[in-house]
Amino acid sequence: MKRHILWLAIGGIFAGCASTAGNLQRETARFLGDIAPEAVMVSNVDRGATSVSWVAETPKGPYKCSADDMVRRVYCVKK
């Protein structure tokens, strides 16, 4: 049982690292295309157990974005 709890704690640590501001900037830029990650400003990050959502200010305008907890399957909609 202790081993199971330890693995859950370690998994939570790695899952939390996936949705850093830098990763969200990079994946937003990749989704939108033709934008440098440094040109994306991320705010209102909401990290859930299995997903993350955020607002991205870009040279193309503001976007509402979401992805799974590992920041795969990014989807953004222009606000």
LINJORA-V646088 format. One record per residue. PSI is psi as a letter, one per 40 degrees, with the letter a starting at -180 (none if undefined). NEAR is the number of other C-alpha atoms within 12 Angstrom. D_LAST is the distance of its C-alpha to the last C-alpha in Angstrom with 2 decimals. Layout:
psi = (PSI/PSI)
near = (NEAR/NEAR)
d_last = (D_LAST/D_LAST)
This chain:
psi = (d/d/d/d/d/d/d/d/d/d/d/d/d/d/d/d/d/d/f/i/d/d/d/d/d/d/d/d/d/d/d/d/i/f/h/i/d/e/e/h/h/h/i/f/h/h/h/a/d/e/i/i/i/i/h/h/h/i/d/e/a/i/i/h/i/i/i/i/e/e/f/i/f/h/h/i/h/h/none)
near = (7/8/9/10/11/12/13/14/14/14/17/20/16/15/23/24/19/26/35/24/28/22/28/44/36/29/35/44/30/23/27/29/18/16/21/20/25/22/24/33/30/31/23/18/24/24/26/19/17/19/24/34/34/36/29/37/29/31/20/20/18/22/29/28/36/33/30/25/29/28/33/24/19/29/26/29/21/17/14)
d_last = (46.40/45.97/45.03/42.29/40.80/40.97/39.04/36.31/36.06/35.98/33.31/31.12/31.62/30.57/27.51/26.33/26.84/24.53/21.24/22.14/19.72/21.31/20.86/17.14/16.83/19.12/17.63/14.06/15.88/18.00/15.31/13.57/17.08/18.75/17.31/19.71/18.97/20.11/17.30/14.69/14.48/13.93/13.74/13.80/15.62/16.95/19.89/21.56/24.81/23.43/19.74/17.35/13.66/11.89/9.07/9.65/9.88/11.23/13.12/10.73/7.85/5.66/5.20/6.30/9.78/13.07/16.63/20.17/22.22/23.59/20.24/21.13/19.09/15.76/12.76/9.20/6.28/3.81/0.00)
